[in-house]
Amino acid sequence: MSKNTFVLLLLACIGVYLAGVFMIPLMDIDAAQYASISREMLARNSFLQVFDLGKDYLDKPPMLFWLSAVSMKIFGVHDWAYRIPSLLFLGVALYSTFKFAQLFYSTQVARLATIILASSQAFFLMAHDVRTDTMLVGWVMLSVYLLAKWSDTLRHQQKGASPYFFMSIVAIAGGMMTKGPIALVVPVLALAPHWISNKQWKLFYHPIYIPGILFLAILLFPMSWGLYQQYDLQPGKLINERPIQSGLEFYYWTQSFGRYTGENFYKEMGYFTFLLENMFWSFLPWIFVFLWALFAKGYSMVSEGFFKPHSERISFFGFILTYFVLSRSQAQLPHYIFVVFPLAAILTASHWEQFIWHNKTASKFMKGLFGFHLFLFTILIIAAALIAFIPFGRIHWMGLILGSIALGLIIYIIFSKQAIGQKWFYMAVVLILGVNTFMNTHFYPNLLKFQWGNELARVADEKGWNKDKLVLYKIPNSNAFHFYGQHVFANTKDSLQLTAGSWVITDFKNDSALRIQFPHSIEKYVSNRFHVTMLSLPFLNPKTRLKETTVFEVIELKK
């Protein structure tokens, strides 16, 4: 892959990210909740003690909220301002992946790995549906690269190794303040087997660890002090209806290791293959080549022997061991495995460059796998066409032009004289770019019109409603409403707490009961809502959509 092609493909991926950043409203629950917390942090000027809609918040560390609040301070309270810091950390992940691959492989592998990661479905999703994992993947891959650079510098007995180590401590601290101890666990799992295979025994008891631990403690102190003030000095606060005696214990133990001991509140999707099953969509279009590469890497280590000087084991063990750790948790979600996608991309790129990229006489297996991918690509093209024209009507003319360009490029690549591995690679990238262009500019923006929070906040601003009068009553909470409304709205399930003069947001089914209590109430607004993360075929069909939605209204209560 030439440098120009690499830059062009990378810029194309970034362009699709930016389309999502600026065109898609925040989705409930997580992304909108974290944005709302960041806005509230800025409004309260409370950076060490974290609150969510006025209540104590103890779930995720504060790094995402800190950086997003600072971004909003600079750019204003916008969804894209919330997303910008995390988007930059996707860039950090791509940069670290490139530098890591360049350290152990060739520039060609580094370019392939970076494009594979940038064009994975997870990255397109993380760019706009921003959770802590978006930022975490950047911190973790940066720490892995810096530790690898440190140990490689020591192995070659070169000077200047220490700065890499202490910069890795900064990255680990940043990751821990983003999502807890997993940011330390992943680099240890990745680097330790590599040091063993290269017989770098001294690295297990290097004296630099003592100042490193002290430096890490200093970096973690602001977060730790805030937790101590908010919870340890005020034990017994209820979080998820459980009394919390120590915020420090929660972050450094219960939230992570408690998932194995049963102490953690969450218990969901706790079976071994859950994360792998979800990789079949999140690591598209590379998942099948990755599985081939993972098996081939494991087989080569067995056949060659584990102890092989100057070999790279970090990507393999970093992925495998992290997967085993995460898969044993009692609570799993699809995005948990995203943290090691850079390592998966490196494994895939190394294998692709060695066995596929230059291969002009493909084996039957490779031809079969390529044919299978052509079948998948055809399905994706059909799916993109259906998405473009059925659920929300015809797309904008600009979308038709971009789609036609993508399809034309795919046809050009098919009939080009490139090796099969190059055709395969470029077709995959162009296709996934095309599909996500449709998703980010057409599908998601139209879908999010059925998420009541962001739409009602827009209406409230347009009509100039008094936000202090608005009350949520027996309707699922929408953090998007609080964020886009730039207000913490009252929420109750008790009609006795409602008073005349309030403007109540509620589902239409509650209307008759309210009118008994407030017989002269006036309807101010009515619309349909849908839980957009629970898509169904009847909802996607315009003819049956209304049956899947719930009618809600805003009514002014009057006696």
N, C-alpha and C positions, 0 to 999 in steps of 0.2 A: 504494500500500500504506500503510495507516494505521500509526501508531507502535505501537498495541496489537497489531495483527496481526504486525508485524515482531518485536516482543519475544516474542510467543507462539511463533512459528515458530522463533526462535533458541533459546528455552528448550527447545523440543521436541527440537531437534537435540542440544543439550547433554545432555539427559536420556538420549538414546540412546547418546551417547558414554560417559556415566557407567555405563550398564548394561554396556557392554563392558569398561570399566576395572575394575569390581568383580566381574564374573561370569565372564570368560573367562581361563583360564590362559594364561601366556606360551607363544608358539609357538617351537619350534626352527626355524630356526637363529638368526637374527639377534637377535630381540627377547630370547630367553632368554639368548643369549650376552652381550648388552650388560648385561642385568640381573645376570648372574653376575659380570661384570667389575666392575660398580658395587658389588656386595656384597663382593667380594674387596678392592676398593680401600678400603672402609670397615673391613674386618677387619684389613687390613695397615696401615691409616693411611698409605698411600702414594698421595698425590694427584698428584705430579709424575711418578712413574714408574709405568707401567700394566702390569698383569699379567693373564693369562688362564689360570686353572687352574695357577698357579705359574710359567707361562712368560712371557717377554717378549712384550708385545702391541704390534704396530705396524701398524695398519690405519686406524682412525678416530681423530681428535683427541679430547681428553678431556672436552670440555664436557658432553656427555650423561652421562658417568660421574660427573663432579664433582657436578652438580646432583642426579642420582639417588641418589648416595651420601649427600649431605646430607639429602635427603628421607627416606632410610631411617634415618639417624641420628635424625631427628625423630620419625618415625612407626613405625619398626620395619621389619624386613625382610619386606616384602609386595610382591606384584606391583603392587598399586595404588599403593604408595609409589614404586616405580620409575617408574610411568607419569605421576604427578601433574605433575612439572615440564614434561614434554613436552606434556601436555594444556593447561597454562597457555600454552604457546607457540602452540598452535592458537588460543587466545583472542587472543594478540598478533597473529597473522596476520589474524584476522577484524576486529579493531579497526583495524589498519593499512589493510586493504582498504576499510573503511568511510570512514576519514579521507581516504585517497587519492582515492576516488571523489567524496567530498564536495568535495575541493579543486578538481577539474576539471569535475565534473558537478553534478547536483542531489542532494538528500537522497533522492529517490525512487530514483535510480540506485544510490546508496550502499546503500540498504536491499536492493534487488534483488541487487546484487553480493555482499553479505554472506551472504544466504540461499542464493544459488547456490553459493557456496564452501562454506558450512557443510553443505549437503545433497549435496555431491558425494560419490560413493562412496569416493573416496580419503580424504576426511576421516573418514568413519566407520571406515575400515580403520586409518588412522594413529593414531586415538585409543586403540586397544588393541594393535595390532601395532606397538609403538613402536620405531622405528629412528632414526638420526640425522636423517632427512629430516623427521620430525615437528617437531623443534626448529628445523631449518634454515629451514623455510618461514616461521616466525615472525620469525626474525632478518632474513632477506632482505627480506621485505615491509616490515618496519619500517624498514630502511635505505633502501629505495626511496622510501617515503613521506616520510621525513625529508629526503632529498636533494631530492625534488621540492618539498617545502615550503621548503627553503633557497633553491633556485633561483627559485621563484615569488616569494618575499619580496624577493630581489634584483631581480627583473624589475620589481616594483612600487615599487622604491626605498624599501622600508620598513625600519625599524630592527629589530634583534633577530634577524638572520638567522644569525649565527654559532653560537648554541646548537644550532640544528637540525643544522648540519653536524657538530659534534663529537658530538652524540648519534647521528648516523648512523655515525660512526667506531666508537662503542661497539657498535652493532648489527653492523657489518661484522666487527669483531674477534670478537664472539660467534659469528657465523656461521662464521668461519674456524676458530675453535676447536671448532666442531661438525662441519664437514665439509670444511675446507680452502679453497683459493683460489676455489672456485666462489662463495663468499659475497661476494667482491669483483668477480668477473667479471660476475655478473648485474646488479648496479646500474650498472656501467659500460656494459654493452650496452644497458640500458634507457634511461639518461639521456642518453648522448652523442648519439644521433640526435634526441632531443627538443630538446636545446640547439641543434643545427644547424638544425632546422626553424624554431625560433623566433629564430634568428640571435643567440643568446647566446654570441658568440665568446669573450668575456672569461672565461667559466667554464672554458675549457680551459687557462688559465694563471693562475688566480686565486692570489694569494699565500697564501691560507689552506691550500693543499695542503701546504706545507712543515711547519707545525706539526701538520697532520693526519696526515702520514706518521710523524712522530716520536711522536705520541700513539698511533697504531696499533701502532707497534713496542713501546711501553711496555706496552700492553694484552696483546700477544702474548708478552711476555717470559716469564711463568711457564710456559706450554706449551713455549716454545722452550728454556728452561733445563732442563726435565725431559727433553726429547728429547736435548739435548746431553749430559747426565749419563748417560742410559741407553744411548745408542748411539754418539755421536761420541767420547766418552772411552773407549769399549770397542768399537772397530770390529771387524767380522767376525762379529757375532752372526748366526745363521741365522734368517731369517724366511721362511716358505714355501720352505724349503730353499735360500734364496738369501742369501749374505752381505751384510749391511747395513753400509756404511762410515759413513753419516751419517743420523741420524734427521731432522735439519733438512732435508737434501736430499730425503728421502723425502716428507715432508709438504708442503713448499713447491714440489716439482717432480714427482717420480716418480709420486706417488699421483694427481695430477690431469693434468698435462701429459704424463706418461709414457704415458697412454692413447692419445696421438696419435703419439708417437715410437716406441712398441713397448717401452719400458723397463718398463712396468707388468707385474706378474705375471699379472693377469687379462685374458683375451681371450675374450669371450662376447657374443653377440647384437650384432655390430658392423655392422648394416645400417641404412640411412637411415630406413626407415619403422617400425622396431621400436617406438619410443616412441609414435608416432601410433596404431599398431594397438592398443596397450594402453590408450590413452585412450578407446577405445570401451567399455571397462568402467569405467575409473577416473574418468572425468568424466561418467558417467551421473548424472542423466538429461538432462544439458545438452549433450552432445557435438555433436549435429547442429545445434543452434542456434548453438553456438560456432563451428563450421566456417563456417556462413553468415555470422556476424558477422565472422570473421577475413577472409573473402574480401571482404565488403562494405567493411570498413575499408581494406583494401589498394586496392580499386578507387576508393574516394573520394579517397585520397591521390594516386593517379595522375591522376584527373580534375580535382581541385582544385589540384594542384601540391604538391610536397613542402614548399616554404617557405610556411608559413601561420602568421602570428602568432597567439598565444594558443590554438594547437591542442594537443591531448594526443596524443603519439606514443609515450609511455612503455609503455603496455600492449601495443601492437602489436609494437614492436621488441623490447621486453623478452622477449616470448614467442618471436617468430620467430627472433631471433638466438641466444637461449639454446638453442632447439630445434636449430638448425643446429650449434652448438658441441657439444651433447651427442650428437647423432646421428652425428657424425664420430668418436666415441670407439670404440676397439676393444673396449670392455667397457661394456655397457649393461644396466640392469635397469629394470623397469616404473616403479619409484618415483622414478627420477632426474628425471623431468619434473614431479613434484609441486611442485617449488620455484617454478614459475611459474604454478601453478594460480590464485593470487590475480589475476594479470594476465589470465588467461583468463576468470575470473569477471567482471572489470570490462568486458572487451570484450563478453561475452555480455549483461551487464546493460544497458550503454549501447545496444546494438542492440535489445534487448527493449523497453526503455522508448520508443525512438524509433519502432520499426516494428510492434511487436506488442501492447504492453500496452493501449493505448487504441483499438485498431483494431476498429471495429464492422462494417466492410465488408471482410472479409478477402479477399485475392486468391486465385486458384486455387492458386498455389504455396503460400501460407500454409495454406489449407485442406487441401491435400494433405499438407503436413508435419505439421499437427496430426493428421490422420487416421493418418499413419504412427506418430506418437507414441501415439495411442490403441491401435494394434496392439501396440506395444512394451509399453505399460502393461498390456494384457491378458495378454501373455506373462509379465510380472513377477508379476502377481497369481496366475496359474496356478503359476508356479515357487514362489512363497511358500507356496501351499497344499500343493504336493508336498513342499517342505522341512519344512513343519509336521507332516505326518502320516506320511510314508513312512520316511525313513532311521532315525529314532530313536523311533518310536512317537508317540502323541498328545501334544500340547503341554499345558502347564499351563493351567488354566481362566483364569488372568489373561491369558495370551497370546491365548486365544480372544476374550476381551472386547476387548482392544486391537485385535486384527485386525478384529473386527466394527465397532468405532468407526472405524477407518481406512477400511474399505469403505463404511460409511455416509456418511462425509465425502466420499468420491469421488463417490458417487451424488448427494449433495446439490449438490456443485460442478457436476456435469454438467448438472443441471436448473435451476441458478441463472440469473439474468438478467445475469450479468456478461459483459463483452466476452470474446471467444474467447481473447485473450492472457492474461487474468487466470485464466480457467478452466484453461487449459493450465498456467500456472505453479503454481497451488495444487494441482492434481491431481498434478503431478510431485513436489512437495515431500511431500505426504501419502503418496504411494505409496512413495517411497524411505525415508521414515521408518518406514512399516509393515514393509517388507521387512527393514530393518536391525534393527528391534525383534525380529523373529523370529530373525534371525541371531545377535544378541548375547545373547538370553535363552534360546534353545533350541538352535539348530544348533551354534554353536561350543562351548558348554559340554559338550554331549554328544560332539561330535567329539573334543575334547581329552582325553576319557577313554581314547582309544586312543593317545595320546602317552605312551610308557612312563615318561618321566622324572618328570613331575609326579605321576602316579598312584603310582609306586613310592615317591617321596619321602613322599607322604601315608601309604602303608602302613607305611613304615619308622618314621615318627613315631608312628603309632597303636600299633604293636607294640613300640616301644621298642628297635629294633635298635641294636647298636653300630656306628655309622657308620664307625669306624676299620677295621673288619673287611671292609667292603664293597669289592669290586673289580670293575670292568667288564672283561669278557674277550670279545673278538671280537664285540662288539655295537656298533652305531653310537652314538657319543657323544651324550648328551643334556645340553645346558647347562641345560635345565629341571631335571634331576635334581640338578645341583650347586647351582642357585639355591634351589629349594624345600627341598632337603636341608640348605641352609646349611652346606655342607661341600665341600671339594675331594676328590673320590673318586679313588682310584687307578685307572689304566686300563692294560691291557697286552694284547698279542697273543701273548705268549710264555708257554706253559703252564709252562715251567721256572721262571718267576718266581712262580708260585702256590705257596702253602704251606698245609699242613693247618691248619685253624682259620679260614681265610678264607671269607667268604661271597661267592660268585662270581655276578655277574649276567651271563647269557649266553643266546644263542639256544638253543633246545632241540636243534637239530641238532648242537651241540657236546657234548651230554650224554654220549654213549657214549665219546668219546675221553677226557673228563675222568674218567669212572668207571674206566677202565683204570688211570689214574695214581692216582686216589683212589677205590678200590673201595667204601668204606663211606660215601660221601657221602650227605647227607640233603637231600631237596628241601624247601625252606622256603616257596616261593611260585611260582606259575605263572600266566601271563596271556598276553594277545595284544597285539601292538603293530602300529602302522601309521604310515607317514610321512604325517602329516595334510596336508601341503602338496601332496601328489601324489594328489589325489582322483580316483577312477574310478567309473564307473557300477556295476560289480560290487560295490565297497565300499559304495556308498550303498544298494544293495539288501540288506536284512537277510537274505534267503535265500542270497545268495552271498558275504556279507561275510567269513565265516571263511576262505574260500579266498584272500582277498586279504591277510589278516593273517599275522604271523609269531609263532609261539609262543616266549616267552622264560621263563626261570625264574631263581630264586635258589636256589643250592644251597650247603650247608655242606660244605666239603671235609674228608674224613676218610680217612686211610690204611686 
